[in-house]
Every structure is written in structure tokens, then in C-alpha cells.
């Protein structure tokens, strides 16, 4: 394949301006060059006569690194192209960074030739500052095959064809070569409208001036979606007045997206409030973000080049760090608390997630640590635990604990037969106290009121502050509402005694009291408190220092709690199922179970009409068991037909912390003989667990039983990457409010892209909910989202319609269900993408 044997048309075709092309004999020692074009001469200073027959490595300043040599050998063996960057020396001795794209080409007799495209990238590589580690990863994404060499001919009447295109056309354009031989319109029709107009204008200008045509445009590939192509072509005037362009087209999609993602990643890196540090494989710090400096006191200059040990407090021994990195190497990341110190010596307790970054061969190249300062959380843990039960100002029970304790009292009524009275107390005209004497004086008055309430009640009674100037008392062992009324008047007599404030001032307060009484264990705590609250307003309407008793003192079967209990018993609650689509293989991999109430009088009710009563009453335990069992039964129908489909359910904090979820899952799994995974457990991002360690352990237990854990409504509250890492999360579910304007707002796209990139860096799968338009779906595909859910994919269906729409023999769903055999090969809900 000597240069003089090349056909003149091919020699002319390879003379692409600005592109250095070489051909080497891959079967001879040293791979001698057999062809070099003018672009190569311009790049290196050597004439082709000086290099032909010499080794293709003649320009290298040093031998290739072992890793680069390995990649080159592997590319030749597998007949695939490879891109690498190394230092070269021109004929005049000057050095430059050479980006070489090398593709093996085999002749019909099996002889190997190496076709190389070379480019001086010194200016691009020189300004290495932020995110060097990610730049190397993006270099691998930019490793593209040699582009499409072509002849494009345009007749005087404007009609065009491609007399010649290279064999890579199908990969780049999704078209057969023969399709372009007589008509180029099938190519131009796939170009974005605006770009197609701009390309035609450039071609017209190039044909008139006979100057280089160079343009970048968007191209709709039939299977790979929207791509960015870059084209350079030199025109030649034909004898018939037409124009022939000798050109080269390459796919620059990866490079363009990589540039955008790098800019976005740097923005996220700089703007997040969580501290981030990046180390190399030897655990030496190579980058930190501004939040790191703010949290630790160390500037970037002080931290770079050192190891994270500079923050060590000495609390953790070597075994702790050994186990930490053993977990990172085994699972890909580690999450936990680390006790460190700041530069000024103050304590810094971090909740950190440490992740390992691997190259294409699986070798660890970097570590990334994301951490949050939780020092105050640890120092005030005892206080926070107390606040879970007590009001911090008065020391009385808080609203939540009062409700739990009242529920226990009510459940005992079935054994004692003696009633309970709830007194709802609201101070009269308390606001002027704060306005006149200040909030500190008002707090002193509230503390005094709390002390008097405790003194006027027994140890068996419950006393709580609901907030502001509202108090509530549960009197146990009351045989009648009248007896409770006497206690209320006694309390009022004590409350009107003068209260001494700071500054030698004294005030006199009164209160309005509402009473609700019951001896029926079926009464819900919330219903009883609400009845007392209603009576309190009745008392306040009569004037100051009054007591009123609610007229509805007995459970009459019409309260919502009792009605819901009947609904559960009679099967009025049902689950509707909304499909979740995997964008990896265009199959339905899960359904979210949404509860509905078929109310006999009011029709079909959404959860907001009743779910709060369920979740804050004794019905929660029964409902939890029902929910898990219904979801498991549906999964069993899918698994029986070899479908790899799970069901997602929404759970509460109490279901998790109490262990109820794990117990219900274990029973359902055994009852329905289910394979794992069968359930997706969604916890709300804004849920405040009483004990994060307990929640972590319970959710891990649920995972072992066959659940995957999803963080629901991500991005709708006060989000924190560190908080997301405190729980064993598999799936980050982006709230529908976040993607609502995704298609038309670039800023929203950048925000969602940041969430996806950071979630992937933490080994989480990303699910976007609320997808209602094709435009939203296309953007999410481009951003790398893993799964989507919304009306565009499918509306929630009741159980019977689910069967008919997806499982019936004649069913023709919009998207097919995932099969068990396919789920072992594709990334689905059970596998995080593990990419950065």
C-alpha cells in the first residue's frame, strides 16, 4: 500500500485541510509509515519523503506508557479505534501534545494497516486547573472512531449527491452508503431545521468563494437520537458549473456534552454547601470546594498535596480507617460519621460519604468525599431526644407525644370502662403580654402556667403544650364530663392568680377551656382533641375564663376514624398502579401503588382526604400490613409470568422506625413466595426520623428482605446530598415540581442535570416523576436519567385494569414489561449505574 499506488481520487480525498492523516503498516516491526498527507507535513515539519518507511513512533519524545500500549494492542486485536494523547517532537525540536486517533484497517487478505488522525491539542491541555480527574474521564468519552470522509457534489440546479463516503457512514448517520449515491436529501432531512438552513447558506457561500466550509450542526440519528456533527470541506469548481466538496465529518456529541457537563459539575462543586474534597489514588488531596474551606478553616493551598489526615482528631484508630476503605473497595462507597478537628482546633463532626472512582479497567483513580458538619447535632443529641417528647420551653409533653400517650389511654378503656376527658386550654388575650413586656416575659408567663397545670393534675394525667399559648390535658379515670368540668374550673381558679414577670411587673391571665369526654375505646386521639378544640372556641365566644363541653361526647360511628376502620374491614380501600419506565431498555420495571378509597357516599377519594388520620392513629399498623400484602400480591402475579416488575409503596417514619415495615415484608414474602427484589419503599425527603441510626438499620433490614429504598420528592424541600447519604438509598426520585418546566427553562435543565450527575456519583439510580410531555422525556434522556414516571407513560390503573392492560393475552401496552431474563442483563431498579 505504497503512496504511489493509491488511486488519485483517494489521495485527493485524504488531503483534508487542517487534518493530519497517516497510514502505517501494522504487520511490520515498528509499524513503518506508508502514507502521510500535507496536513501531517504542516503539523510536524517533516516532508512525506522524510518519514515514509520509518517507524510511526519517530515523533514520540518518550515511549508510550504501559496503559497506552495496552489500549493500542487491545484496539488492534479487537479491530476497534482508539484515541490517546502523548507528547511529540516536531522536526525543529519543538514539543507539542498530540491527540492521536488510530483505527486498524484490514485488507481483503487480512493485512493490517493503521489509519491515524493527529491533532495538536497543546493549547487545550495546558490550562489544567479544576477537575483534572474528571477531564481524564471525559477524554475516554471523547475517544471517537475516525470520521466520515466524503465527496459531496452539488449541481448548478441545487441538487446534491455523495459520489463517495467512507464505510463509517452507517455508525455516524444511520444511513446506507447507497442511499446517498443519487440523492443527498435523506441526509439533509435529518438535520435540525435551523442548522440545515445555516448549513445550506454556508455551502452556498463556500461554492461562491471556493473557500473552506466548516460548520457544526445537530443531526437526528434514527437510533441514537440527537447528535452533534462537525464538518470541514474544501470546494472545487466542476466543469458543468457545479461544485464538488472534499470533506470530513466527525461526531462531536461526546465532546460537546462533556464540556457542558464539566462546566455544570464545576458549578455544582463550587456552589454546594456540603464540603467536597477529591484525592488521587494515593489519597493525596488534589481539589477542594469553597465549602470545605468554610467548614474546616483550611484554604485550598493549605490542603492540596496533603492527605485528609490533616483533619484527624485522633478519635479513630487505624482499624477504623482500614475498615472504612475496605468497605469503599467492596461496595464502591462508605457512609458514616467521622470525628475531625478544624484548623483552629475546634471539634468538627462530619457525616460523610466517601466514594471510589474507577477507570475503564476497574482501577481506582480517585476518591471523592462529600461531608456535612453535624457537630451541633451530636452535641445537642440529648436535647433533641428530649424534644421528641417534651416541649423545650415548658418541659410539658409536646403535641406528638401527647397524641401517642392519649391513644394508649383510649385503648385501655375497653378494659376499665371508665372515661377520659380532654381539656383544651387557650389563654385569653395573651398577645398583649408579648407586645407590652417582650417575648422573654411572655415565655416566663408560659412556664409559670405550665407549672400550675402540673400542680393541678395527677401523675396519671397527661399535660402538654401544643404550641403558642395552647395547652391540653388528658384526665384519666373520669366517670363523667361533669366531673371533668369541675377539674377545669379548679384549674381556671389557679390560673387567674397574678404572675410575677421580670422587671417587677405582674400580670393576671385567664383562659378558655373546652372539654371532650368519651368512654368508648374506638375514639381516635385526633378526633377527641379536635372535639375539645371546638368546645374551647365555644367557651371563648361566651367571654373570658369560661368552660364549655362538646355536645358530641360519644363515638357515634360517624367520625372519620371509625369510618376508616370500617373501610379497612369492608375492603373499601384499593390500590391504583402507575407504571415506571426504564429508559435503558424502554420497558416497564415497576408500578407505584397509590391508595384510593371507594367511599359509598362520596365516591372515589384521593389520599389527602383520609391518609393523615390513618398515619396518626392505631389504624396505621393495620393499614401497613394491608398495603404491603396488597403490593406483594400484585408482584406475585407478575413473577408468576416471569416478569421482573416490582411495586413501589409510600411508607411513614413510624412504619420504618417501629419495625412494622420489616415485619409486614417478611410475612408477605413468605405468604406469596416472592423472589427479590419485589418491593420499592419510598421515604419522603423531608421526613424527620427520630433516630437516624435506627431508621438506617430498619431500612437495611427491609433491603435484605427484598426491598429497594427510594428517596421520594427529592428537590422539593431543603435538599442535602449528605442527608441523602445518611440512609441506604438506592433510588433518588426527583419531584414532579422540579421537572415541570424542564423543557423550556435552561436553568431548570441545569439543576436537574446536577441532581442526576451527583446521584450517579453516589451510585444512585435516578427516577423522575410527573413526566407529562414528549419534550420532558427527551430532555431527561439526554441528561442521563434512568427511569421516568407520569401521565405520558401511563395513568394509575385499578387492579382489574392493570391485569387487562398488561397481563392479558391480547394486551398491547404502550411499553412492554421487563422480563426476568432481561433484568439480569440490563441495569434496572436493582442496579445503580455506578458512574460519575
Buried (B, 14 or more C-beta within 10 A) or exposed (E): EEBEEBEEEEBEBBBBBEBBBBBBBBEEEEBBBBBBBBBBBEBBBBEBEBBBEBBBEBBBEEEBEEEBEEBBEEBBEEEEBBBBBBBBBBEEEEEBBBBBBBBBBEEEEEEBBBBBBBBBBBEEBEEEEBBEBBBEBBBEEBBBBBBBBBBBBBEEEEEBBBEBBBEBBEEBBBBEBEBBEEEBEEBBEBBBEEBBEBBBEBBBEBBEEEEBBBBEBBBBBEEBEEBBBBBBBBBBEEEEEBBBBBBBBBBBBBBBBBEEBBEBBBEBBEEBBBBBBBBBBEBEBBBBBBBBBEBBBBEBEBBBEBEBEBBBBEEBEEEEBEEBBEBBEEEBBBBBBBBBBBBEEEEBBBBBBBBBBBBEEEEBBBBBBBBBBBBEBBEEEEEBEBEEBBBEEBBBBBBEBBBEBBBEBBEBBEEEEEBBBBBBBBBBEBEEBBEEBBEEBBBBBBBBBBEBBBEBBEEEBBBBBBEEBBBBBBBBBBEBBEBBBEBBEEBBEEBBEEBEBEEEEEBEBBBBBBBBBBBBBBBBBBBBBBBBBBBBEBBBEEEBBBBBBBEBBEBEEEBBBBBBBEBBEEEBBBBBBBBBBBBBBEBBBBBBBBBBBBBEEEEEBEBEEBBEBBBBBBBBBBBBBBBBBBBBBBBBBBBEEEBBBBBBBBBBBBBBBBBBBBBBBBBBBEEBEBEBBBBBBBBBBEBEBBBBEBBBBBBBBBBEBBBBBBBBBBBBEEBBBBBBBBBBBBBBBBBBEBBBEBBEEEEBBBBBBBBBBBBBBBBBBBBBBBBBBEEBBBBBEBBBBBBBBBEBBBEBBBBEEBBEBBBEEEEEEEBBBBBBEBBEEBBBBBBBBBEB
